[in-house]
Amino acid sequence: MRIARGAALFFAVSACALFLSPHESQAWQSNLNGTANGNDEAYSVTTDAAGNVVAAGHILSAGSFDFAVAKLSGASGGEIWLRTIPSGLAKSVVLDGAGDVLAAGNTSNGSTGQDFLLVKISGSTGGEVWRRQIDGQGCDFSPCLQDDLNSVTRDAEGNAIAVGTLATGQQDFTVIKFRGSDGAELWRASITGTGVNSVDEGWAAAVDGAGDVLAVGMTINAPDNISDLTVVKLRGTDGFELWRANIDGSADTFTNQDFGQALAVDGAGDAFAAGWTTNAQDDSDLTVVKLSPSGTVLWRTNVDGGAADRARTIAVDPAGNAVAAGDLGSGAAVVKLSGATGAQLWSKAIGTGSTAFGVAVDGSGNVAAVGSTFHNQSFQDFLVVKLAGNNGHQTWQRELKGAGTGIEEARSVRIDGAGNVIAAGTTDNTGTNGDFTVAKFNGADGTDFSLPDADTDGITDSADNCPTTPNTDQVNTDAALAAGGASVSGDSQGDACDPDDDNDTWPDSAEATIGTNPLDNCAGAPGSGGDAWPADVNSDSFSDISDVAFLTGNFGASVPPAPPRYDIAPDPPDGFVDITDVAQMTSVFGRQCS
């Protein structure tokens, strides 16, 4: 199916972390900066059972990039622990069932050049449990091909499955399974293409319900010796190759090839592979392929945006539909495809001149996507969007922009158990340049620390019912009365800034002098007692001749000795029972309150 469309570190938690109302989530941004004030970045993020956040990437310290993994408080973004390994880069992170961390990437050293690196870290302390560094034994230094681990996942027993590339004289798409307890290598599988001087790459892996491993990448295959999008299934117990599917574009060339970059598995064991293929004499198409547990291609969808279109990430929603994100046409896009047929359900462009790197789906099928967006004034900014799962309509969009002018982008996204969106990437900030950045957003409305809060009460102006008067409780009496069926209309003003809290037409300041309750518009049912509505002197829930009689019986009297209850106008009461009070009473004559 082809669809066309037009070391010593500085860790800073934002001082303006936002505390929302008790029914909403807290939002924050945390920046990690290496000592060299260079281009630090997070590439992968996840959350634990308690809602805490673990992110992996690199920081620049002492002239080299360091492999970095940080655990942050889900509530505040504060650092719980930080683990770094010199001269490396962490590309992927996952947690096991005990909350311990598996992080994958690469590291460089003087004797073997760039090597595979997989590290297990204690989730509670940040201490290193074990480390596995693997050298492909090929040519180790530039311009030769290098060893690189692109992704890690784990099985139900907590064993780690790492996928990447090993340079062994040629370059092999490699999957290795490690025992979770001690990091011992359990098996290794090399997925080699049939082409000459095959340069093959592994990019992502997933484990199905039976414990078997599916991996995606690219292999070079005969007869054209051009890359194919490759999906392979390996037996979980020993790594034996059960099947392999090579997805070949119909018009690929040496400059426009086919590539697999992301993978997801549904509950039935079907695999969804995402990447790109070239199918016409132009540029590549965003491609998603669904394969059965036996390796049969169930459907293949190519989305053509008329440019170098690419799917970089994929997720499966609760209904079994596929959601892919990447590059489409002139910018970033999210595409939803029917899990049953591969038909396009919707496509949504996000940002401007941008790219999308990460996608996640919540329990309701709604979508969060991240990447970058371009502005003439600030170049690329860190981009997070939330889309409705049923039609792709944008629910909210947030951009993070540091004070610097460098590239800013979000590379990974996760939706936690409460529906909050956590994004990780880089922002450019004064004095520190590119920082390893993690930000948390309220899933419902995208509320984040950067939105204006004029009264500094921790509630952003757009959500605050008194944006210029501090009121953390957000109490709104007339709205509550109206919701309960009272005979007043509720307004959007909280009591802290509302001159008439009960909306009974008498301001709070006047009711304070008159002696009626400014938080109740009516005494209740006739005869129930109470004194709440200035027009209802005898508290029978009506304003009628009996109430006027109280005033006319004291007409001309000063207050005191006349009761202040009869001096109901103007605002503030003038200290006399006179024609202004009678006029105020008759303006509501005949009305009933409830």
VEXDREN-2710 file (C-alpha; in Angstrom, 1 decimal):
% VEXDREN-2710
k/r/px/py/pz
1/MET/0.0/0.0/0.0
2/ARG/1.4/3.4/-1.0
3/ILE/-0.2/6.6/0.3
4/ALA/0.6/10.0/-1.2
5/ARG/0.1/13.2/0.6
6/GLY/0.9/16.8/0.2
7/ALA/32.9/13.5/36.4
8/ALA/32.2/16.9/38.2
9/LEU/28.8/17.8/36.9
10/PHE/26.3/20.6/37.4
11/PHE/22.7/19.4/37.6
12/ALA/20.0/22.1/37.6
13/VAL/16.3/21.7/38.3
14/SER/14.3/24.7/37.1
15/ALA/13.5/27.1/40.0
16/CYS/10.1/27.7/38.6
17/ALA/8.9/24.1/39.0
18/LEU/5.1/24.2/38.8
19/PHE/2.7/22.9/41.5
20/LEU/-0.7/22.5/39.9
21/SER/-4.0/22.0/41.7
22/PRO/-4.3/18.8/43.7
23/HIS/-6.0/17.0/40.8
24/GLU/-3.3/17.8/38.3
25/SER/0.4/16.8/37.9
26/GLN/3.5/18.6/38.7
27/ALA/5.7/19.7/35.8
28/TRP/9.4/20.5/35.7
29/GLN/12.5/20.7/33.6
30/SER/15.9/19.4/34.6
31/ASN/19.2/20.2/32.9
32/LEU/22.4/18.2/33.2
33/ASN/25.6/20.0/32.2
34/GLY/29.0/18.5/31.8
35/THR/32.1/20.4/33.0
36/ALA/33.1/21.3/29.5
37/ASN/29.9/23.2/28.9
38/GLY/29.5/21.4/25.6
39/ASN/26.8/19.7/23.6
40/ASP/25.2/17.4/26.2
41/GLU/22.1/15.4/25.2
42/ALA/19.7/12.8/26.4
43/TYR/18.7/10.1/23.8
44/SER/16.4/7.8/25.8
45/VAL/14.0/8.1/28.7
46/THR/11.8/5.8/30.7
47/THR/10.0/5.7/34.1
48/ASP/9.8/3.3/37.0
49/ALA/6.9/2.0/38.9
50/ALA/7.0/4.9/41.4
51/GLY/6.9/7.4/38.6
52/ASN/10.6/8.4/38.8
53/VAL/12.4/9.1/35.6
54/VAL/15.6/7.5/34.1
55/ALA/17.3/9.1/31.2
56/ALA/20.4/8.2/29.2
57/GLY/22.7/10.1/26.9
58/HIS/26.0/11.9/27.1
59/ILE/27.7/14.8/28.7
60/LEU/30.9/16.6/27.6
61/SER/33.6/16.6/30.3
62/ALA/37.3/17.1/30.1
63/GLY/37.4/17.1/26.3
64/SER/35.4/13.9/25.7
65/PHE/31.8/12.7/25.7
66/ASP/30.8/10.6/28.7
67/PHE/28.2/7.8/28.7
68/ALA/25.6/9.2/31.2
69/VAL/22.5/7.8/33.0
70/ALA/20.5/9.9/35.5
71/LYS/17.6/9.0/37.7
72/LEU/15.3/11.9/38.6
73/SER/12.4/12.3/41.0
74/GLY/9.2/12.1/39.2
75/ALA/7.6/14.6/41.6
76/SER/10.2/17.4/41.3
77/GLY/12.9/16.5/38.7
78/GLY/15.6/16.5/41.4
79/GLU/18.5/14.2/40.9
80/ILE/18.3/10.9/42.8
81/TRP/21.6/9.6/41.3
82/LEU/23.9/10.0/38.3
83/ARG/26.2/7.4/36.7
84/THR/28.8/8.3/34.1
85/ILE/31.4/6.3/32.2
86/PRO/34.2/8.2/30.4
87/SER/34.4/8.4/26.6
88/GLY/31.1/7.0/25.7
89/LEU/27.5/7.6/24.6
90/ALA/24.3/6.0/26.0
91/LYS/21.6/5.6/23.3
92/SER/19.0/3.4/25.0
93/VAL/17.7/2.7/28.5
94/VAL/15.2/0.2/29.9
95/LEU/14.3/-1.0/33.4
96/ASP/13.9/-4.6/34.6
97/GLY/11.1/-5.9/36.8
98/ALA/13.1/-4.9/39.9
99/GLY/13.6/-1.3/38.8
100/ASP/17.2/-1.8/37.9
101/VAL/18.6/0.0/34.9
102/LEU/20.0/-1.5/31.6
103/ALA/21.7/1.2/29.5
104/ALA/23.3/0.6/26.1
105/GLY/25.6/2.5/23.8
106/ASN/29.3/2.7/23.1
107/THR/32.6/3.5/24.6
108/SER/36.0/4.3/23.2
109/ASN/39.4/3.4/24.5
110/GLY/43.0/3.4/23.2
111/SER/43.4/-0.2/22.3
112/THR/40.1/-1.3/20.7
113/GLY/38.6/2.0/19.5
114/GLN/34.8/2.2/19.8
115/ASP/33.2/-0.8/21.4
116/PHE/29.7/-2.1/22.3
117/LEU/28.8/-1.1/25.9
118/LEU/26.0/-2.5/28.1
119/VAL/25.8/-1.5/31.7
120/LYS/23.4/-2.6/34.5
121/ILE/22.9/-0.1/37.2
122/SER/21.1/-0.4/40.6
123/GLY/17.8/1.4/40.4
124/SER/17.9/2.4/44.0
125/THR/21.5/3.5/44.4
126/GLY/22.9/4.2/41.0
127/GLY/25.8/1.8/41.7
128/GLU/27.1/-0.2/38.8
129/VAL/26.1/-3.9/39.0
130/TRP/28.0/-5.1/35.9
131/ARG/29.4/-3.9/32.7
132/ARG/29.9/-5.6/29.4
133/GLN/32.2/-4.1/26.7
134/ILE/32.5/-6.0/23.4
135/ASP/35.0/-5.4/20.7
136/GLY/34.1/-6.7/17.2
137/GLN/37.8/-7.5/16.5
138/GLY/37.7/-5.7/13.2
139/CYS/39.4/-2.5/12.2
140/ASP/38.9/-0.4/15.3
141/PHE/39.7/3.1/14.3
142/SER/38.4/5.7/11.8
143/PRO/37.9/5.5/8.9
144/CYS/37.1/1.9/9.6
145/LEU/33.6/0.8/10.7
146/GLN/33.0/1.0/14.5
147/ASP/31.2/-1.2/17.0
148/ASP/28.0/0.4/18.2
149/LEU/25.1/-0.7/20.3
150/ASN/21.9/1.1/19.3
151/SER/19.2/-0.3/21.5
152/VAL/18.4/-2.6/24.5
153/THR/15.3/-4.3/25.7
154/ARG/14.7/-7.1/28.2
155/ASP/12.7/-10.3/28.6
156/ALA/10.3/-11.3/31.4
157/GLU/13.2/-12.8/33.4
158/GLY/15.2/-9.5/33.3
159/ASN/17.7/-10.7/30.8
160/ALA/19.1/-8.0/28.5
161/ILE/18.8/-8.1/24.7
162/ALA/21.1/-5.7/23.0
163/VAL/21.1/-4.9/19.2
164/GLY/23.6/-3.0/17.2
165/THR/26.6/-3.3/14.9
166/LEU/29.9/-5.2/15.3
167/ALA/32.8/-4.6/13.0
168/THR/34.3/-8.0/12.3
169/GLY/36.1/-7.3/9.1
170/GLN/32.8/-6.4/7.7
171/GLN/29.9/-4.8/9.6
172/ASP/27.4/-7.2/11.2
173/PHE/23.8/-6.6/12.4
174/THR/24.3/-8.2/15.8
175/VAL/21.9/-9.2/18.6
176/ILE/23.3/-10.4/22.0
177/LYS/21.4/-11.8/25.0
178/PHE/23.0/-11.2/28.4
179/ARG/21.9/-12.8/31.7
180/GLY/20.3/-10.2/33.9
181/SER/21.9/-11.3/37.2
182/ASP/25.6/-11.1/36.2
183/GLY/25.8/-10.0/32.5
184/ALA/27.1/-13.3/31.2
185/GLU/26.6/-13.6/27.5
186/LEU/23.9/-16.3/26.8
187/TRP/24.0/-16.2/23.0
188/ARG/25.0/-14.0/20.1
189/ALA/23.4/-13.8/16.6
190/SER/24.9/-12.2/13.5
191/ILE/22.5/-11.2/10.8
192/THR/24.5/-10.9/7.7
193/GLY/23.3/-9.9/4.3
194/THR/24.0/-11.9/1.1
195/GLY/25.6/-9.0/-0.7
196/VAL/29.3/-8.3/-1.4
197/ASN/31.2/-6.6/1.4
198/SER/27.9/-6.5/3.4
199/VAL/27.6/-3.5/5.7
200/ASP/24.7/-4.5/8.0
201/GLU/23.2/-2.6/10.9
202/GLY/20.9/-3.6/13.8
203/TRP/18.7/-0.8/15.3
204/ALA/16.0/-2.0/17.6
205/ALA/14.6/-5.1/19.3
206/ALA/11.5/-6.3/21.1
207/VAL/10.6/-9.5/22.9
208/ASP/7.3/-11.3/22.3
209/GLY/5.1/-13.1/24.8
210/ALA/6.9/-16.4/24.2
211/GLY/10.3/-14.8/25.0
212/ASP/11.5/-14.9/21.4
213/VAL/13.4/-11.8/20.1
214/LEU/12.5/-9.7/17.1
215/ALA/15.0/-7.2/15.7
216/VAL/15.0/-4.7/12.9
217/GLY/17.7/-3.0/10.9
218/MET/19.2/-3.2/7.5
219/THR/21.2/-5.7/5.5
220/ILE/22.9/-5.5/2.1
221/ASN/21.7/-8.2/-0.2
222/ALA/22.3/-9.7/-3.6
223/PRO/21.8/-9.2/-6.4
224/ASP/21.8/-5.4/-6.3
225/ASN/24.0/-5.1/-3.2
226/ILE/21.7/-2.4/-1.9
227/SER/20.3/-2.3/1.6
228/ASP/16.9/-3.7/2.6
229/LEU/14.7/-3.1/5.6
230/THR/15.3/-6.3/7.5
231/VAL/13.3/-7.9/10.3
232/VAL/14.5/-11.1/12.0
233/LYS/13.1/-13.4/14.7
234/LEU/15.4/-15.3/17.0
235/ARG/14.6/-18.0/19.4
236/GLY/14.8/-16.6/22.9
237/THR/16.5/-19.6/24.4
238/ASP/19.5/-19.9/22.1
239/GLY/19.4/-17.1/19.4
240/PHE/18.6/-19.5/16.6
241/GLU/17.2/-17.6/13.6
242/LEU/13.6/-18.6/13.1
243/TRP/12.9/-16.4/10.1
244/ARG/14.1/-13.3/8.3
245/ALA/12.1/-10.8/6.1
246/ASN/13.9/-8.4/3.8
247/ILE/11.7/-5.6/2.7
248/ASP/13.0/-4.2/-0.6
249/GLY/11.9/-0.9/-2.2
250/SER/11.0/-1.2/-5.8
251/ALA/13.3/1.7/-6.9
252/ASP/16.1/1.8/-4.4
253/THR/19.5/3.0/-5.5
254/PHE/22.9/3.4/-3.9
255/THR/21.9/6.9/-2.8
256/ASN/18.3/6.1/-1.8
257/GLN/18.2/2.8/0.1
258/ASP/15.9/0.9/2.4
259/PHE/16.3/0.9/6.2
260/GLY/14.6/-0.3/9.4
261/GLN/14.9/1.8/12.5
262/ALA/12.1/1.0/14.9
263/LEU/10.1/-2.0/16.0
264/ALA/7.0/-2.8/18.2
265/VAL/5.3/-6.1/19.0
266/ASP/1.6/-6.4/19.9
267/GLY/-0.1/-8.9/22.2
268/ALA/-0.6/-11.4/19.5
269/GLY/3.1/-11.5/18.7
270/ASP/2.8/-9.6/15.4
271/ALA/5.7/-7.3/14.7
272/PHE/5.4/-3.8/13.4
273/ALA/8.6/-2.6/11.7
274/ALA/9.2/1.0/10.7
275/GLY/11.7/2.8/8.6
276/TRP/11.9/3.7/4.9
277/THR/12.0/2.3/1.4
278/THR/12.4/3.8/-2.0
279/ASN/9.6/2.9/-4.4
280/ALA/9.7/5.5/-7.1
281/GLN/12.3/7.6/-8.9
282/ASP/12.3/10.3/-6.3
283/ASP/13.0/10.0/-2.5
284/SER/12.3/7.4/0.1
285/ASP/8.8/6.7/1.6
286/LEU/7.9/6.4/5.2
287/THR/7.3/2.6/5.5
288/VAL/5.6/0.4/8.1
289/VAL/5.4/-3.4/7.7
290/LYS/3.3/-5.8/9.8
291/LEU/4.5/-9.4/10.1
292/SER/2.9/-12.4/11.7
293/PRO/4.6/-14.5/14.3
294/SER/5.7/-16.8/11.5
295/GLY/7.2/-14.0/9.5
296/THR/4.5/-13.6/6.9
297/VAL/4.1/-10.0/5.7
298/LEU/0.5/-9.2/6.6
299/TRP/0.6/-5.7/5.1
300/ARG/3.0/-3.0/4.1
301/THR/2.2/0.7/3.9
302/ASN/4.4/3.3/2.2
303/VAL/3.5/6.9/2.8
304/ASP/4.9/9.3/0.2
305/GLY/5.3/12.9/1.2
306/GLY/7.3/13.9/-1.8
307/ALA/10.6/14.2/0.0
308/ALA/13.0/12.0/2.0
309/ASP/10.2/10.5/4.1
310/ARG/11.3/8.3/7.0
311/ALA/9.7/6.6/10.0
312/ARG/12.1/6.9/13.0
313/THR/9.9/5.5/15.8
314/ILE/6.8/3.4/16.2
315/ALA/4.3/2.4/18.9
316/VAL/1.2/0.2/19.1
317/ASP/-2.0/1.5/20.7
318/PRO/-4.4/-0.5/22.9
319/ALA/-6.5/-1.3/19.9
320/GLY/-3.6/-2.8/18.0
321/ASN/-3.2/0.1/15.6
322/ALA/0.3/1.4/14.6
323/VAL/1.5/4.9/15.3
324/ALA/4.7/5.9/13.5
325/ALA/6.5/9.2/13.6
326/GLY/9.4/10.7/11.6
327/ASP/9.9/12.9/8.5
328/LEU/7.2/13.3/5.9
329/GLY/7.3/16.0/3.2
330/SER/8.7/19.2/4.4
331/GLY/8.8/18.4/8.1
332/ALA/7.8/16.1/11.0
333/ALA/4.6/14.0/11.1
334/VAL/2.8/11.4/13.0
335/VAL/0.9/8.7/11.0
336/LYS/-1.7/6.3/12.4
337/LEU/-2.3/3.0/10.5
338/SER/-5.0/0.4/11.0
339/GLY/-3.5/-2.6/12.7
340/ALA/-5.8/-4.9/10.7
341/THR/-5.2/-3.6/7.2
342/GLY/-2.4/-1.0/7.3
343/ALA/-4.8/1.7/5.9
344/GLN/-4.0/5.2/6.9
345/LEU/-6.4/6.4/9.7
346/TRP/-4.9/9.8/9.9
347/SER/-1.7/11.8/9.4
348/LYS/-0.7/14.9/11.4
349/ALA/2.2/17.3/10.6
350/ILE/3.8/18.7/13.7
351/GLY/6.1/21.6/14.2
352/THR/7.6/23.7/11.4
353/GLY/10.4/22.4/9.2
354/SER/11.0/19.9/11.9
355/THR/11.7/16.2/12.5
356/ALA/10.2/13.7/14.9
357/PHE/12.3/11.3/16.9
358/GLY/10.0/9.7/19.5
359/VAL/6.4/8.6/19.9
360/ALA/4.4/7.1/22.8
361/VAL/0.7/6.1/23.3
362/ASP/-1.3/6.3/26.5
363/GLY/-3.9/3.9/27.8
364/SER/-6.7/5.8/25.9
365/GLY/-4.9/5.6/22.6
366/ASN/-3.8/9.3/22.6
367/VAL/-0.4/10.1/21.2
368/ALA/2.6/12.0/22.4
369/ALA/5.4/12.8/19.9
370/VAL/8.6/14.7/20.2
371/GLY/11.3/16.2/18.0
372/SER/12.3/19.7/17.0
373/THR/10.6/22.7/15.3
374/PHE/12.3/25.5/13.4
375/HIS/12.0/29.2/14.0
376/ASN/13.9/31.9/12.2
377/GLN/14.7/33.7/15.4
378/SER/15.8/30.6/17.5
379/PHE/16.7/27.9/15.0
380/GLN/15.5/24.5/16.3
381/ASP/13.5/24.2/19.5
382/PHE/12.7/21.2/21.7
383/LEU/9.2/20.1/20.6
384/VAL/6.5/18.1/22.4
385/VAL/3.0/17.6/21.1
386/LYS/-0.1/15.6/22.3
387/LEU/-2.6/14.3/19.7
388/ALA/-6.0/12.8/20.0
389/GLY/-5.8/9.1/19.2
390/ASN/-9.1/9.0/17.3
391/ASN/-8.4/11.7/14.7
392/GLY/-4.9/13.1/15.2
393/HIS/-6.2/16.6/16.3
394/GLN/-3.6/18.4/18.3
395/THR/-4.5/18.6/22.0
396/TRP/-1.5/20.7/22.9
397/GLN/2.0/21.7/21.8
398/ARG/4.9/22.8/24.0
399/GLU/8.3/24.1/22.9
400/LEU/11.3/24.5/25.2
401/LYS/13.8/27.2/24.3
402/GLY/16.9/28.0/26.2
403/ALA/18.6/31.4/26.1
404/GLY/21.2/30.2/23.6
405/THR/21.0/29.9/19.8
406/GLY/22.1/26.3/19.3
407/ILE/20.1/23.3/18.2
408/GLU/17.5/22.1/20.6
409/GLU/15.5/18.9/20.2
410/ALA/13.6/16.2/22.0
411/ARG/14.8/12.7/21.2
412/SER/12.7/10.4/23.3
413/VAL/9.3/10.4/25.0
414/ARG/7.5/8.3/27.6
415/ILE/3.9/8.5/29.1
416/ASP/3.9/7.6/32.8
417/GLY/1.2/5.7/34.7
418/ALA/-0.6/8.9/35.5
419/GLY/-0.7/10.0/31.9
420/ASN/2.0/12.7/32.2
421/VAL/4.4/13.1/29.3
422/ILE/8.2/13.0/29.9
423/ALA/10.5/14.1/27.1
424/ALA/14.3/14.0/26.9
425/GLY/16.7/15.7/24.6
426/THR/18.8/18.9/24.6
427/THR/18.3/22.6/25.2
428/ASP/20.9/25.4/24.7
429/ASN/21.4/27.6/27.7
430/THR/23.5/30.6/28.5
431/GLY/26.9/29.7/29.9
432/THR/26.3/25.9/29.6
433/ASN/25.5/25.6/25.9
434/GLY/23.7/22.3/25.0
435/ASP/22.4/20.6/28.2
436/PHE/21.1/17.1/28.7
437/THR/17.4/18.0/29.3
438/VAL/14.5/16.1/30.7
439/ALA/11.1/17.8/31.1
440/LYS/7.7/16.6/32.5
441/PHE/4.4/17.9/31.2
442/ASN/0.8/17.5/32.4
443/GLY/-0.7/15.0/30.0
444/ALA/-4.1/16.6/29.9
445/ASP/-3.1/20.2/28.9
446/GLY/0.7/20.2/28.5
447/THR/1.2/22.5/31.5
448/ASP/4.8/23.0/32.1
449/PHE/7.1/25.2/34.2
450/SER/7.7/27.7/31.4
451/LEU/4.1/29.0/31.1
452/PRO/3.4/32.4/32.7
453/ASP/2.4/32.6/36.3
454/ALA/1.9/36.3/37.1
455/ASP/1.0/35.8/40.8
456/THR/3.7/33.1/41.4
457/ASP/1.2/30.9/43.2
458/GLY/2.4/27.8/41.2
459/ILE/-0.7/27.8/38.9
460/THR/-0.1/29.0/35.4
461/ASP/-2.2/32.0/34.2
462/SER/-4.1/29.9/31.7
463/ALA/-5.3/27.5/34.4
464/ASP/-5.6/30.1/37.3
465/ASN/-9.1/31.5/38.2
466/CYS/-7.3/34.5/39.7
467/PRO/-4.2/34.9/37.6
468/THR/-3.0/38.1/39.4
469/THR/-4.0/37.2/42.9
470/PRO/-2.3/34.2/44.7
471/ASN/-4.9/31.5/45.5
472/THR/-3.5/28.0/45.6
473/ASP/-6.8/26.6/46.7
474/GLN/-8.7/27.9/43.6
475/VAL/-11.9/28.1/45.5
476/ASN/-14.8/29.5/43.4
477/THR/-18.0/29.7/45.5
478/ASP/-20.5/30.9/42.9
479/ALA/-19.4/28.2/40.4
480/ALA/-19.9/25.6/43.2
481/LEU/-23.3/27.0/44.0
482/ALA/-24.4/26.9/40.4
483/ALA/-23.1/23.4/40.0
484/GLY/-25.2/22.4/43.0
485/GLY/-28.4/23.9/41.4
486/ALA/-28.5/27.3/43.1
487/SER/-30.3/30.1/41.4
488/VAL/-27.1/32.0/40.4
489/SER/-24.8/31.8/37.5
490/GLY/-21.3/30.7/38.2
491/ASP/-18.4/32.7/36.8
492/SER/-14.7/31.9/36.2
493/GLN/-13.3/34.0/39.0
494/GLY/-12.0/32.5/42.2
495/ASP/-13.1/33.9/45.5
496/ALA/-9.7/35.6/46.0
497/CYS/-10.4/38.0/43.2
498/ASP/-14.2/37.9/42.7
499/PRO/-15.9/40.9/44.2
500/ASP/-19.1/39.0/44.6
501/ASP/-18.3/35.4/45.7
502/ASP/-21.9/34.1/45.7
503/ASN/-23.0/36.1/42.6
504/ASP/-26.2/37.4/44.4
505/THR/-25.6/40.9/43.0
506/TRP/-24.4/42.3/46.4
507/PRO/-20.6/42.6/46.5
508/ASP/-18.8/40.9/49.4
509/SER/-17.8/44.3/50.8
510/ALA/-21.4/45.4/51.1
511/GLU/-22.5/42.1/52.6
512/ALA/-19.8/42.4/55.2
513/THR/-21.5/45.7/56.4
514/ILE/-25.0/44.5/56.0
515/GLY/-24.3/41.3/57.9
516/THR/-25.4/38.7/55.3
517/ASN/-23.3/35.7/54.3
518/PRO/-21.1/36.6/51.2
519/LEU/-20.6/32.9/50.5
520/ASP/-24.3/31.9/50.2
521/ASN/-26.8/33.4/47.8
522/CYS/-30.0/32.2/49.6
523/ALA/-31.3/31.2/53.0
524/GLY/-32.5/27.9/51.6
525/ALA/-36.1/26.6/51.5
526/PRO/-38.8/28.9/52.9
527/GLY/-38.7/28.9/56.7
528/SER/-35.3/27.2/56.8
529/GLY/-33.6/30.2/58.4
530/GLY/-30.3/31.8/57.6
531/ASP/-29.5/35.2/56.4
532/ALA/-27.7/35.2/53.0
533/TRP/-29.5/37.4/50.5
534/PRO/-29.7/41.1/51.3
535/ALA/-33.0/41.4/49.4
536/ASP/-34.6/38.7/51.6
537/VAL/-34.8/40.4/55.0
538/ASN/-37.1/37.7/56.6
539/SER/-35.1/34.8/55.1
540/ASP/-38.1/33.2/53.3
541/SER/-36.3/32.8/50.0
542/PHE/-38.5/35.5/48.4
543/SER/-38.0/39.3/47.9
544/ASP/-41.5/40.7/48.2
545/ILE/-43.6/43.3/50.1
546/SER/-42.9/41.7/53.4
547/ASP/-39.2/42.6/53.0
548/VAL/-40.0/46.1/51.8
549/ALA/-42.1/46.6/54.9
550/PHE/-39.0/46.2/57.1
551/LEU/-37.4/49.1/55.3
552/THR/-40.3/51.4/55.1
553/GLY/-40.9/50.8/58.8
554/ASN/-37.5/52.4/59.5
555/PHE/-37.5/54.9/56.7
556/GLY/-35.3/57.9/57.4
557/ALA/-33.5/56.3/60.3
558/SER/-29.8/56.3/60.6
559/VAL/-27.7/53.1/61.1
560/PRO/-27.4/52.7/64.0
561/PRO/-29.8/52.8/65.8
562/ALA/-31.6/51.1/62.8
563/PRO/-30.2/47.6/62.1
564/PRO/-27.5/47.5/59.4
565/ARG/-29.5/44.7/57.9
566/TYR/-31.9/47.4/56.4
567/ASP/-29.2/49.5/54.9
568/ILE/-28.7/47.5/51.7
569/ALA/-27.7/50.2/49.2
570/PRO/-25.6/51.7/47.7
571/ASP/-22.2/50.0/47.8
572/PRO/-21.0/50.5/50.4
573/PRO/-24.1/51.2/52.5
574/ASP/-24.5/54.8/53.3
575/GLY/-25.6/54.6/57.0
576/PHE/-29.2/55.5/56.4
577/VAL/-32.4/53.6/55.6
578/ASP/-33.7/55.6/52.7
579/ILE/-35.1/55.6/49.1
580/THR/-31.8/54.0/47.8
581/ASP/-32.4/51.0/49.9
582/VAL/-36.0/50.7/48.8
583/ALA/-35.0/51.1/45.2
584/GLN/-32.4/48.4/45.5
585/MET/-35.0/46.1/47.1
586/THR/-37.6/46.7/44.4
587/SER/-35.1/46.1/41.6
588/VAL/-35.3/42.4/42.5
589/PHE/-38.9/42.5/43.8
590/GLY/-40.8/39.2/43.2
591/ARG/-37.8/37.1/42.7
592/GLN/-37.1/33.8/44.5
593/CYS/-33.7/32.4/45.4
594/SER/-32.7/28.8/45.8
END
